[in-house]
Amino acid sequence: MAIKVTLREKPISKNRKSLYLDFYPAIYNHKEGNETRREFLKMYIYEKAKSQSEKNHNRETLLIAQGIRQKKENELNKPEIYSHYEKERLRESELSNGSFIEYFNSLAEQKSGANYDSWMSAKNYLIKFTDSKLKFSEIDEKYLESFKQFLLTTQSHRSTKTKLSQNSAASYFNKVKAALGQAYQDGFLKMDYKSKVKSIKEKESRREYLTIDELRQLMNTPCNNPLYKRAAMFSALTGLRISDIKNLTWGDLQKEGSDYILKFRQQKTKGLETHPISDEAYEFMGEPMDKDSKVFEGLKNTAYENRHLYQWIGAAGITKHITFHCFRHTYATLQLSEGTDIYTVSKLLGHKNLKTTQIYAKVMDQGKRAAANKIKLKL
């Protein structure tokens, strides 16, 4: 009986449809060891193409998908034409001629929040370097080293007057490395370039923070936006990022005996966190409401809101350059200064790697060196 292969579409998120092959009757999947009716192509089209680029994308992608469908049908219905080895070579050829840019974009679309923005920024630099054309077969160590140098020397998309910072270059190159690792697992690449190509070394950045006296001074200073002030003080007492504070609901709070515990999923890492908080931190949460209500309803992190922050910092007589994220730094450094061990601080911050937390330990070491020079016998 002839096997019919049909190209079908499945609606997914963000106005897109995933393309897959439908087999009738089912075929045997040698890799999985079972029969299957579907083979997803890891390609997508826009459900409602609006711009010309989206229409072009749909047309070109469907042409490629139809070609894959025809080849698959020929292979399945004329097995005598191809040996198993030849079939495998054909499959590898199809994969290697696929677009890494499209593949990278499909991975980026699965991200969310700040991570999504970072992946999309990485994609934009990748497009600039490749002129939107990069097949899997064109990727090798030399090509990736060239891309690395491009990131280290190119201008920032945000300003034509400045270069892309080394830490941003490192972040974007790591996104590409992550995609390379996934492509190797999915069979698009025959070599694991993720492990072969070294990352860009990040520069150690300055972590600005507030001392306990400055934090107390800030607490006693009025702010034009009381909600923003509550959230900032809550961050300084818990170490939570603003993305997690914005999404915190009253259902995330539990009371175990006399202790308050937050149980939530981090927006950045997607990790589940069990985070004890102090009574003072609880007081900054405000009046309890139903479990689905946001604790800091209406909290925004915009340039307009940041103006309130800078005015508030200035009114408190603090001259440091403080952003909202600095309250998380403040929590970490104050915990270490009070003797909390670095492993516990790492867990409280939700870090996956202890090396990330060690940056704060270096900040405290600098403070010790400064303190050592304060006692002087010679006037």
C-alpha beads as a LAMMPS data file, in Angstrom:
LAMMPS data file: protein, C-alpha beads

379 atoms
378 bonds

1 atom types
1 bond types

-500.0 500.0 xlo xhi
-500.0 500.0 ylo yhi
-500.0 500.0 zlo zhi

Masses

1 110.0

Atoms # bond

1 1 1 0.000 0.000 0.000
2 1 1 1.372 3.417 -0.995
3 1 1 2.133 5.787 1.838
4 1 1 0.616 9.235 1.443
5 1 1 2.623 12.135 2.856
6 1 1 0.710 15.365 3.518
7 1 1 2.105 18.702 4.629
8 1 1 0.005 19.990 7.510
9 1 1 -0.015 23.005 9.811
10 1 1 -0.526 23.208 13.569
11 1 1 -1.336 26.542 15.257
12 1 1 1.200 27.530 17.922
13 1 1 1.889 30.755 19.828
14 1 1 2.457 34.292 18.543
15 1 1 0.451 34.143 15.300
16 1 1 2.412 31.149 13.944
17 1 1 1.745 27.669 12.591
18 1 1 4.218 24.809 12.894
19 1 1 4.696 22.643 9.779
20 1 1 4.742 18.852 9.940
21 1 1 4.393 15.809 7.689
22 1 1 1.394 13.521 8.121
23 1 1 1.889 9.860 7.097
24 1 1 -0.953 7.523 6.130
25 1 1 -0.670 4.779 7.057
26 1 1 1.779 5.253 9.931
27 1 1 5.479 4.572 9.299
28 1 1 8.087 2.976 11.544
29 1 1 10.406 5.435 13.322
30 1 1 13.815 3.708 13.584
31 1 1 15.144 6.316 15.997
32 1 1 12.285 6.032 18.501
33 1 1 11.504 2.366 17.849
34 1 1 7.780 2.842 17.251
35 1 1 5.229 3.776 14.616
36 1 1 4.348 7.400 14.020
37 1 1 1.951 9.493 11.946
38 1 1 3.819 12.778 12.313
39 1 1 7.207 14.311 11.672
40 1 1 7.609 17.944 12.693
41 1 1 9.876 19.912 10.352
42 1 1 10.858 22.527 12.966
43 1 1 9.697 25.179 10.526
44 1 1 6.852 27.630 10.916
45 1 1 4.833 30.134 8.940
46 1 1 2.835 33.156 10.069
47 1 1 -0.890 32.452 10.442
48 1 1 -1.800 35.956 9.307
49 1 1 1.136 37.408 7.407
50 1 1 0.981 41.185 7.669
51 1 1 4.267 42.610 6.437
52 1 1 5.936 41.839 3.122
53 1 1 8.806 40.092 4.923
54 1 1 6.330 37.772 6.662
55 1 1 4.647 37.002 3.342
56 1 1 8.025 36.273 1.751
57 1 1 8.921 34.065 4.707
58 1 1 5.687 32.066 4.297
59 1 1 6.178 31.593 0.557
60 1 1 9.818 30.488 0.805
61 1 1 9.234 28.230 3.808
62 1 1 6.268 26.474 2.181
63 1 1 8.301 25.844 -0.987
64 1 1 11.071 24.221 1.049
65 1 1 8.555 22.198 3.086
66 1 1 6.784 20.939 -0.029
67 1 1 10.136 19.834 -1.442
68 1 1 10.856 17.909 1.763
69 1 1 7.379 16.357 1.607
70 1 1 7.887 15.189 -2.001
71 1 1 11.298 13.682 -1.263
72 1 1 9.902 11.875 1.787
73 1 1 7.037 10.430 -0.204
74 1 1 9.451 9.250 -2.916
75 1 1 11.671 7.601 -0.323
76 1 1 8.802 5.803 1.399
77 1 1 7.071 4.577 -1.750
78 1 1 10.194 3.677 -3.765
79 1 1 12.430 2.013 -1.176
80 1 1 14.296 0.078 -3.833
81 1 1 15.797 3.334 -5.185
82 1 1 17.665 4.182 -1.982
83 1 1 19.725 2.022 0.339
84 1 1 19.547 2.745 4.083
85 1 1 22.908 4.527 3.826
86 1 1 21.702 6.655 0.917
87 1 1 18.518 7.556 2.764
88 1 1 20.528 8.689 5.739
89 1 1 22.759 10.818 3.496
90 1 1 19.677 12.399 1.906
91 1 1 18.223 13.181 5.322
92 1 1 21.500 14.731 6.477
93 1 1 21.683 16.786 3.281
94 1 1 18.192 18.150 3.852
95 1 1 19.025 19.099 7.428
96 1 1 22.393 20.672 6.626
97 1 1 20.835 22.891 3.944
98 1 1 18.321 24.278 6.411
99 1 1 18.557 27.836 7.735
100 1 1 20.294 28.276 11.076
101 1 1 18.761 31.761 11.303
102 1 1 15.252 30.317 11.101
103 1 1 16.183 27.612 13.594
104 1 1 17.644 30.190 16.003
105 1 1 14.486 32.281 15.690
106 1 1 12.294 29.266 16.493
107 1 1 14.270 28.748 19.721
108 1 1 14.071 32.458 20.569
109 1 1 10.292 32.416 20.157
110 1 1 10.086 29.865 22.971
111 1 1 11.710 32.268 25.445
112 1 1 9.919 34.920 27.487
113 1 1 10.528 38.203 29.267
114 1 1 14.064 39.594 29.354
115 1 1 15.448 36.288 28.069
116 1 1 13.313 36.619 24.931
117 1 1 14.594 40.166 24.377
118 1 1 18.189 38.992 24.777
119 1 1 17.719 36.130 22.285
120 1 1 16.116 38.499 19.787
121 1 1 19.000 40.958 20.155
122 1 1 21.444 38.117 19.543
123 1 1 19.453 37.175 16.438
124 1 1 19.696 40.735 15.112
125 1 1 23.500 40.707 15.363
126 1 1 23.556 37.254 13.774
127 1 1 21.457 38.555 10.878
128 1 1 23.760 41.556 10.492
129 1 1 26.840 39.303 10.329
130 1 1 25.317 36.717 7.983
131 1 1 23.151 39.021 5.867
132 1 1 20.235 36.763 6.937
133 1 1 21.755 33.738 5.157
134 1 1 23.426 30.938 7.080
135 1 1 23.003 27.223 6.384
136 1 1 23.890 24.613 8.975
137 1 1 26.445 23.230 6.482
138 1 1 28.313 26.571 6.515
139 1 1 28.947 26.500 10.250
140 1 1 32.397 25.532 11.470
141 1 1 34.870 26.688 14.131
142 1 1 36.470 29.270 11.843
143 1 1 33.086 30.802 11.019
144 1 1 32.128 30.987 14.696
145 1 1 35.449 32.587 15.633
146 1 1 34.791 35.214 12.944
147 1 1 31.354 35.883 14.415
148 1 1 32.921 36.204 17.863
149 1 1 35.328 38.865 16.594
150 1 1 32.452 40.630 14.871
151 1 1 30.566 40.904 18.169
152 1 1 33.667 42.276 19.905
153 1 1 34.150 45.035 17.335
154 1 1 30.692 45.906 15.973
155 1 1 28.716 48.999 16.846
156 1 1 25.822 48.759 19.254
157 1 1 22.344 48.689 17.748
158 1 1 21.319 51.182 20.418
159 1 1 23.854 53.821 19.414
160 1 1 26.002 54.306 16.329
161 1 1 28.551 56.126 18.482
162 1 1 29.419 53.247 20.793
163 1 1 30.674 49.691 20.401
164 1 1 28.732 46.734 21.673
165 1 1 29.956 46.135 25.221
166 1 1 32.047 43.051 25.882
167 1 1 29.530 41.684 28.376
168 1 1 26.682 42.081 25.862
169 1 1 28.832 40.395 23.208
170 1 1 29.478 37.547 25.649
171 1 1 25.771 37.198 26.397
172 1 1 24.750 37.133 22.716
173 1 1 27.498 34.675 21.754
174 1 1 26.350 32.360 24.554
175 1 1 22.831 32.421 23.077
176 1 1 24.257 31.305 19.726
177 1 1 26.274 28.595 21.486
178 1 1 23.114 27.362 23.213
179 1 1 21.376 27.144 19.829
180 1 1 24.346 25.236 18.391
181 1 1 24.122 22.728 21.223
182 1 1 20.413 22.208 20.613
183 1 1 20.982 21.908 16.848
184 1 1 23.562 19.175 17.505
185 1 1 21.071 17.281 19.664
186 1 1 18.376 17.664 17.006
187 1 1 20.640 16.294 14.289
188 1 1 21.108 19.474 12.265
189 1 1 24.842 19.543 13.046
190 1 1 27.246 16.592 13.043
191 1 1 29.627 18.283 15.490
192 1 1 28.996 19.768 18.938
193 1 1 30.376 23.249 18.353
194 1 1 28.961 24.432 21.663
195 1 1 31.652 22.500 23.523
196 1 1 34.398 23.161 20.963
197 1 1 34.170 26.956 20.708
198 1 1 35.154 29.053 23.730
199 1 1 32.823 31.711 25.068
200 1 1 33.682 35.406 25.197
201 1 1 35.079 36.244 28.608
202 1 1 32.932 38.732 30.482
203 1 1 34.445 41.801 32.064
204 1 1 33.864 42.027 35.763
205 1 1 31.234 44.725 36.136
206 1 1 30.821 47.071 39.071
207 1 1 27.980 46.019 41.349
208 1 1 26.649 49.190 42.976
209 1 1 24.844 48.726 46.264
210 1 1 23.614 50.612 49.306
211 1 1 25.061 50.377 52.799
212 1 1 22.685 49.587 55.642
213 1 1 22.787 53.264 56.737
214 1 1 21.966 54.431 53.203
215 1 1 19.118 51.929 52.977
216 1 1 17.664 53.175 56.271
217 1 1 18.080 56.742 55.076
218 1 1 16.214 55.877 51.883
219 1 1 13.418 54.173 53.816
220 1 1 12.849 57.390 55.780
221 1 1 12.784 59.540 52.620
222 1 1 9.417 60.139 50.839
223 1 1 9.079 58.985 47.223
224 1 1 6.708 60.416 44.575
225 1 1 5.626 56.844 43.803
226 1 1 4.878 54.975 47.069
227 1 1 4.292 51.683 45.180
228 1 1 7.745 51.891 43.617
229 1 1 9.263 52.621 47.027
230 1 1 7.537 49.607 48.591
231 1 1 8.765 47.356 45.784
232 1 1 12.332 48.689 46.013
233 1 1 12.526 48.170 49.770
234 1 1 10.990 44.716 49.330
235 1 1 13.733 43.880 46.805
236 1 1 16.436 45.079 49.206
237 1 1 15.012 42.815 51.923
238 1 1 14.444 39.745 49.717
239 1 1 16.838 39.993 46.766
240 1 1 14.024 39.465 44.243
241 1 1 14.321 40.871 40.722
242 1 1 11.731 43.397 39.587
243 1 1 10.376 40.855 37.053
244 1 1 9.561 38.467 39.901
245 1 1 8.184 41.223 42.131
246 1 1 5.854 42.407 39.344
247 1 1 4.430 38.889 38.942
248 1 1 4.199 38.017 42.624
249 1 1 0.674 37.079 43.744
250 1 1 -0.718 36.600 47.222
251 1 1 -1.099 32.914 46.365
252 1 1 2.714 32.707 46.243
253 1 1 2.890 33.566 49.959
254 1 1 2.567 30.909 52.627
255 1 1 2.899 31.056 56.380
256 1 1 4.629 28.176 58.114
257 1 1 4.391 28.684 61.856
258 1 1 5.601 32.224 62.449
259 1 1 7.601 32.346 59.197
260 1 1 6.579 33.797 55.842
261 1 1 7.620 31.776 52.763
262 1 1 7.404 32.728 49.082
263 1 1 6.995 29.862 46.616
264 1 1 7.197 31.062 43.025
265 1 1 8.790 30.425 39.625
266 1 1 11.591 32.800 38.639
267 1 1 10.860 34.723 35.437
268 1 1 14.496 34.637 34.294
269 1 1 15.514 31.044 34.996
270 1 1 12.044 29.440 35.232
271 1 1 13.284 27.684 38.365
272 1 1 10.898 26.993 41.249
273 1 1 11.973 28.895 44.344
274 1 1 11.163 28.489 48.038
275 1 1 12.201 31.794 49.560
276 1 1 11.785 32.720 53.251
277 1 1 11.275 36.431 53.885
278 1 1 11.543 38.574 56.986
279 1 1 8.671 40.189 58.883
280 1 1 9.861 43.588 57.645
281 1 1 9.751 42.396 54.039
282 1 1 6.213 41.122 54.611
283 1 1 5.150 44.555 55.888
284 1 1 6.199 46.124 52.561
285 1 1 3.815 43.769 50.726
286 1 1 0.820 45.779 51.936
287 1 1 -2.695 44.618 52.763
288 1 1 -3.353 40.910 51.917
289 1 1 -5.871 40.202 49.145
290 1 1 -7.191 37.107 47.343
291 1 1 -4.611 34.604 46.095
292 1 1 -4.817 35.620 42.417
293 1 1 -4.223 39.321 43.072
294 1 1 -0.815 40.810 42.354
295 1 1 1.011 41.924 45.496
296 1 1 2.432 44.979 43.722
297 1 1 -0.408 45.599 41.283
298 1 1 0.423 48.331 38.784
299 1 1 4.194 48.190 39.273
300 1 1 6.068 49.215 36.123
301 1 1 9.722 49.424 35.177
302 1 1 9.748 52.277 32.674
303 1 1 11.916 55.323 32.052
304 1 1 9.167 57.459 33.624
305 1 1 9.132 55.365 36.805
306 1 1 12.934 55.415 36.933
307 1 1 12.783 59.214 37.139
308 1 1 10.923 58.829 40.425
309 1 1 13.682 56.480 41.571
310 1 1 16.480 58.942 40.745
311 1 1 14.599 61.795 42.439
312 1 1 14.039 59.633 45.510
313 1 1 17.714 58.614 45.670
314 1 1 18.785 62.250 45.301
315 1 1 16.345 63.438 47.966
316 1 1 17.924 60.946 50.372
317 1 1 21.321 62.550 49.746
318 1 1 22.758 59.459 48.045
319 1 1 25.104 60.216 45.156
320 1 1 25.604 56.650 43.890
321 1 1 24.129 55.600 40.515
322 1 1 21.356 53.339 41.746
323 1 1 18.979 51.372 39.496
324 1 1 16.215 49.081 40.694
325 1 1 18.468 46.044 40.213
326 1 1 20.917 47.563 42.696
327 1 1 18.473 46.700 45.490
328 1 1 19.107 43.035 44.660
329 1 1 22.861 43.742 44.852
330 1 1 22.257 45.461 48.183
331 1 1 20.518 42.373 49.569
332 1 1 23.407 40.125 48.516
333 1 1 26.204 42.332 49.880
334 1 1 24.427 43.042 53.163
335 1 1 23.797 39.319 53.689
336 1 1 27.492 38.584 53.172
337 1 1 28.566 41.497 55.377
338 1 1 26.366 40.108 58.163
339 1 1 28.127 36.739 57.952
340 1 1 25.692 34.688 55.846
341 1 1 27.730 32.056 54.005
342 1 1 28.036 32.402 50.240
343 1 1 26.266 29.081 49.518
344 1 1 23.158 30.236 51.398
345 1 1 23.238 33.635 49.670
346 1 1 23.503 31.865 46.309
347 1 1 20.385 29.823 47.092
348 1 1 18.504 32.895 48.312
349 1 1 19.299 34.719 45.057
350 1 1 18.246 31.700 42.986
351 1 1 21.627 31.462 41.253
352 1 1 22.307 28.242 39.350
353 1 1 26.062 28.704 39.597
354 1 1 28.023 29.655 42.700
355 1 1 30.456 31.637 40.501
356 1 1 27.704 34.198 39.914
357 1 1 27.419 34.807 43.646
358 1 1 31.180 35.019 44.134
359 1 1 31.101 38.441 42.453
360 1 1 29.447 39.778 45.602
361 1 1 32.124 38.183 47.759
362 1 1 34.720 40.143 45.767
363 1 1 32.770 43.337 46.478
364 1 1 32.995 42.598 50.181
365 1 1 36.739 41.876 49.911
366 1 1 37.186 45.336 48.399
367 1 1 35.346 46.759 51.377
368 1 1 37.726 44.972 53.737
369 1 1 40.756 46.372 51.942
370 1 1 39.296 49.879 52.204
371 1 1 38.616 49.376 55.906
372 1 1 42.194 48.225 56.514
373 1 1 43.481 51.655 55.486
374 1 1 41.151 53.643 57.741
375 1 1 43.273 53.253 60.888
376 1 1 46.369 55.415 60.489
377 1 1 49.021 56.313 63.042
378 1 1 50.716 58.964 60.886
379 1 1 48.745 62.189 60.540

Bonds

1 1 1 2
2 1 2 3
3 1 3 4
4 1 4 5
5 1 5 6
6 1 6 7
7 1 7 8
8 1 8 9
9 1 9 10
10 1 10 11
11 1 11 12
12 1 12 13
13 1 13 14
14 1 14 15
15 1 15 16
16 1 16 17
17 1 17 18
18 1 18 19
19 1 19 20
20 1 20 21
21 1 21 22
22 1 22 23
23 1 23 24
24 1 24 25
25 1 25 26
26 1 26 27
27 1 27 28
28 1 28 29
29 1 29 30
30 1 30 31
31 1 31 32
32 1 32 33
33 1 33 34
34 1 34 35
35 1 35 36
36 1 36 37
37 1 37 38
38 1 38 39
39 1 39 40
40 1 40 41
41 1 41 42
42 1 42 43
43 1 43 44
44 1 44 45
45 1 45 46
46 1 46 47
47 1 47 48
48 1 48 49
49 1 49 50
50 1 50 51
51 1 51 52
52 1 52 53
53 1 53 54
54 1 54 55
55 1 55 56
56 1 56 57
57 1 57 58
58 1 58 59
59 1 59 60
60 1 60 61
61 1 61 62
62 1 62 63
63 1 63 64
64 1 64 65
65 1 65 66
66 1 66 67
67 1 67 68
68 1 68 69
69 1 69 70
70 1 70 71
71 1 71 72
72 1 72 73
73 1 73 74
74 1 74 75
75 1 75 76
76 1 76 77
77 1 77 78
78 1 78 79
79 1 79 80
80 1 80 81
81 1 81 82
82 1 82 83
83 1 83 84
84 1 84 85
85 1 85 86
86 1 86 87
87 1 87 88
88 1 88 89
89 1 89 90
90 1 90 91
91 1 91 92
92 1 92 93
93 1 93 94
94 1 94 95
95 1 95 96
96 1 96 97
97 1 97 98
98 1 98 99
99 1 99 100
100 1 100 101
101 1 101 102
102 1 102 103
103 1 103 104
104 1 104 105
105 1 105 106
106 1 106 107
107 1 107 108
108 1 108 109
109 1 109 110
110 1 110 111
111 1 111 112
112 1 112 113
113 1 113 114
114 1 114 115
115 1 115 116
116 1 116 117
117 1 117 118
118 1 118 119
119 1 119 120
120 1 120 121
121 1 121 122
122 1 122 123
123 1 123 124
124 1 124 125
125 1 125 126
126 1 126 127
127 1 127 128
128 1 128 129
129 1 129 130
130 1 130 131
131 1 131 132
132 1 132 133
133 1 133 134
134 1 134 135
135 1 135 136
136 1 136 137
137 1 137 138
138 1 138 139
139 1 139 140
140 1 140 141
141 1 141 142
142 1 142 143
143 1 143 144
144 1 144 145
145 1 145 146
146 1 146 147
147 1 147 148
148 1 148 149
149 1 149 150
150 1 150 151
151 1 151 152
152 1 152 153
153 1 153 154
154 1 154 155
155 1 155 156
156 1 156 157
157 1 157 158
158 1 158 159
159 1 159 160
160 1 160 161
161 1 161 162
162 1 162 163
163 1 163 164
164 1 164 165
165 1 165 166
166 1 166 167
167 1 167 168
168 1 168 169
169 1 169 170
170 1 170 171
171 1 171 172
172 1 172 173
173 1 173 174
174 1 174 175
175 1 175 176
176 1 176 177
177 1 177 178
178 1 178 179
179 1 179 180
180 1 180 181
181 1 181 182
182 1 182 183
183 1 183 184
184 1 184 185
185 1 185 186
186 1 186 187
187 1 187 188
188 1 188 189
189 1 189 190
190 1 190 191
191 1 191 192
192 1 192 193
193 1 193 194
194 1 194 195
195 1 195 196
196 1 196 197
197 1 197 198
198 1 198 199
199 1 199 200
200 1 200 201
201 1 201 202
202 1 202 203
203 1 203 204
204 1 204 205
205 1 205 206
206 1 206 207
207 1 207 208
208 1 208 209
209 1 209 210
210 1 210 211
211 1 211 212
212 1 212 213
213 1 213 214
214 1 214 215
215 1 215 216
216 1 216 217
217 1 217 218
218 1 218 219
219 1 219 220
220 1 220 221
221 1 221 222
222 1 222 223
223 1 223 224
224 1 224 225
225 1 225 226
226 1 226 227
227 1 227 228
228 1 228 229
229 1 229 230
230 1 230 231
231 1 231 232
232 1 232 233
233 1 233 234
234 1 234 235
235 1 235 236
236 1 236 237
237 1 237 238
238 1 238 239
239 1 239 240
240 1 240 241
241 1 241 242
242 1 242 243
243 1 243 244
244 1 244 245
245 1 245 246
246 1 246 247
247 1 247 248
248 1 248 249
249 1 249 250
250 1 250 251
251 1 251 252
252 1 252 253
253 1 253 254
254 1 254 255
255 1 255 256
256 1 256 257
257 1 257 258
258 1 258 259
259 1 259 260
260 1 260 261
261 1 261 262
262 1 262 263
263 1 263 264
264 1 264 265
265 1 265 266
266 1 266 267
267 1 267 268
268 1 268 269
269 1 269 270
270 1 270 271
271 1 271 272
272 1 272 273
273 1 273 274
274 1 274 275
275 1 275 276
276 1 276 277
277 1 277 278
278 1 278 279
279 1 279 280
280 1 280 281
281 1 281 282
282 1 282 283
283 1 283 284
284 1 284 285
285 1 285 286
286 1 286 287
287 1 287 288
288 1 288 289
289 1 289 290
290 1 290 291
291 1 291 292
292 1 292 293
293 1 293 294
294 1 294 295
295 1 295 296
296 1 296 297
297 1 297 298
298 1 298 299
299 1 299 300
300 1 300 301
301 1 301 302
302 1 302 303
303 1 303 304
304 1 304 305
305 1 305 306
306 1 306 307
307 1 307 308
308 1 308 309
309 1 309 310
310 1 310 311
311 1 311 312
312 1 312 313
313 1 313 314
314 1 314 315
315 1 315 316
316 1 316 317
317 1 317 318
318 1 318 319
319 1 319 320
320 1 320 321
321 1 321 322
322 1 322 323
323 1 323 324
324 1 324 325
325 1 325 326
326 1 326 327
327 1 327 328
328 1 328 329
329 1 329 330
330 1 330 331
331 1 331 332
332 1 332 333
333 1 333 334
334 1 334 335
335 1 335 336
336 1 336 337
337 1 337 338
338 1 338 339
339 1 339 340
340 1 340 341
341 1 341 342
342 1 342 343
343 1 343 344
344 1 344 345
345 1 345 346
346 1 346 347
347 1 347 348
348 1 348 349
349 1 349 350
350 1 350 351
351 1 351 352
352 1 352 353
353 1 353 354
354 1 354 355
355 1 355 356
356 1 356 357
357 1 357 358
358 1 358 359
359 1 359 360
360 1 360 361
361 1 361 362
362 1 362 363
363 1 363 364
364 1 364 365
365 1 365 366
366 1 366 367
367 1 367 368
368 1 368 369
369 1 369 370
370 1 370 371
371 1 371 372
372 1 372 373
373 1 373 374
374 1 374 375
375 1 375 376
376 1 376 377
377 1 377 378
378 1 378 379
